[in-house]
Amino acid sequence: MAHTKPQRFKTISEFHHFRGLPRPEHPLISLVNAEDIKHSGSRVPTAMVFDFYSIALKKNFNAKVKYGQTTYDFDEGVLTFMSPGQLLSVELEEGKELEQSGWLLFIHPDFLWGTPLAKKIKNYAFFEYTVHEALFLSDKEEAVIRSIIGLIDQEYRSNIDKFSQELIASQLETLLTYAERFYERQFVTRKIQGHQLLDRFEEILTANFKSDRLMEKGLPAVGDLASALNISSNYLSSLLRTLTGLNAQQHIHNRLIEIAKEKLSTTDLSVSEVAYSLGFEHPQSFSKFFKTKTHLSPLAFRQSFN
């Protein structure tokens, strides 16, 4: 099958034109009925990059959606979030027409200028989750989201005035806050899966701290650990924070401190040798890191055992 260069959409209007949709009611925000989007399996699968945020609730979806290298089949109602710059493709079997229900909300970053959400929206980690980390809504949760979307739709289709931006931004922030709550619920209700991931994370972390790996490569990056688990960095940190109260980086640092304490208390290695064995290029950096985490210098910690 032929592959095409991703098509970039700088504006929401460009995407509307590409998908055969009417012009958006507002150039910087759009709410689309998913059933109105045209896509035929006779076309080469199209990879797309948006320069705007996308929030979508899709149900009864007969195509495959791919973010980056991850492909997912939507067989029930799910809520997905994409930040500007992410790669998306929709793939249909040859000869099939796209079937789907739900809605898509597009928000250009410029629309949020001057509102509290302009900066805050970057704090919602789920905009960077991959497709298989979508939010699966219960019927009650879906009803809540649909009611908020109804308010956004009403404002979107009204005459634009000086209150429009503030009202829509406020409703959007409410939607994102509920999404955070529902993701917390999803982490809890899928606790078995979550703890399996946590166990696997601990295994991978232990393997990274064994032998001479730290000395050769330094501390493992959160992204590398997440890739080994086939999940995104943000999803890993959010899951760990829900289950343990600590994000992925804090887990890495805690494990490093545990090993440092063990070496300082049970071996005759100098502080510099301990630092090098843990992947620090400069002993001073290790001493500063250790004191920040334990409120003791490595030497003071060692002396407390004598």
Buried (B, 14 or more C-beta within 10 A) or exposed (E): EEEEEEBEBEBBBBBBEBBEBEEBBBEBBBBBEBEBBEBEBEEEBBBBBBBBBBBBBBBBBBBBBBBEEBEBEBEEBBBBBBBBEBBBBBBBEEEEEBEBEBBBBBBBBEBBEEBEBBEEBEEBBBBBBBBBBBBBBEEEBBEBBBEBBEBBBEBBEEEEEEEBBBBBBBBBBBBBEBBBEBBEBBBEEBEEEBEEBBEBBEEBBEEBBEEEBBEEEEBBBBEEBBEBBEBBBBBBBBBBBBBBEBBBBBBBBBBBBEBBBEBBEEEEBEBBEBBBBBBBEEBEEBBEBBBEBBEBBBEEBBEEEE
